[in-house]
Amino acid sequence: MSDSTLTRSRVVVLAILAGVSFSLIGVMYDLGKKRQPAVAVPQVMIVQTGVGLAVFVVCLLRRGNVRTVMLGAGSRRVWAGSAIAGTGQVGLLLLLELSFQHKLPLTPIWCANSLNFVPVILYSWVVFREPLNRLRQLAVLTAVGCVVISSMSAQPGDGGAAAVTGPDGGNLWLLLTILTGVVVCNSANPMAMKDLSMKPAAGPVGLEGQSLMRRHRDLYMVLLYAMVALGAVAYCLVAGLPLLTPTTLVLGLGAAAGSVTGMALLAAVAEAEAAVVFTLNGIAGVMAAAIVSVLALGEPFSGKWIATMTLATAAIVLGSGMGRRKVREPSG
């Protein structure tokens, strides 16, 4: 995206498109889970992150100021942000696999995984003093309700209720710990992107208005994808899973298309107000996944699905109506 002013309509459209793109990742994971034998998420992630890494390495090398981007002013913060985000994504992978191993119910875990926009909004409200008026609060609450209703229609885990409570309540504490970890880990990347998008980058006259994310986007993406790729490869090696098969290649390429597109679009608008960008991004992903699940994956058309779509539409309408003024980039 150019350095011109970001209009409200452009922010809304790109945030929604980013969410729709991210939903493709979940669809690929779900298709892999339904195969016989099932395809593990890390196997898909190897191809997904490998493609993302290659794409942003090319973008980085095509720049005329690679050294400045990698080692110049502000780059340390970018390296640190990408390390935090990458650690969060690897942690999320391990938590999800841990929940599968213990046969914990998928509904609350899926819900926690989809609520990553809430910590980002609260972080932006506290740290960057972004306004969170009643209209925006209503949009966020509607989005949370949509995620909860949507997760209620998810297929339960094999363990059922007994797996949650257990005779001594041990699995309940494990579930609560995993839920907390999932929210924290999955919030690391959007929070890092938001933080870097709010920090102005030092530079020559004419470039001083750029944010660190806008200036160092390709470096951030390369580091993030590389770290997650290493984590996925390490997991597959330890678990004895094949690193590449024809099935994982196809699923991974589909996930990569959604991942690369979604990350690029989200990075382009992350400096706009979080209550708009991340609410719309999150709920658009839920909405798109719900539509695909019914039309293409054979999920039942139920009252919960209708409630999900109704709340998603309401959240998008509320979110897209926030802030009549243009959202301007931070000055240097």
Secondary structure, DSSP 4 states (H G I P E B T S, - for coil): --SS-B-HHHHHHHHHHHHHHHHHHHHHHHHHHTSSSPPPHHHHHHHHHHHHHHHHHHHHHTSS-HHHHHHSTTHHHHHHHHHHHHHHHHHHHHHHHHHHHTT--HHHHHHHHHTTHHHHHHHHHHHS-----HHHHHHHHHHHHHHHHHHHTSPPPTTHHHHHHTTTSHHHHHHHHHHHHHHHHHHHHHHHHHHHHTSBPP-STTTTT-BHHHHHHHHHHHHHHHHHHHHHHHHHHHHT--S--HHHHHHHHHHHHHHHHHHHHHHHHTTS-HHHHHHHHHHHHHHHHHHHHHHTS-----HHHHHHHHHHHHHHHHHHTS-SS-BPPPP-
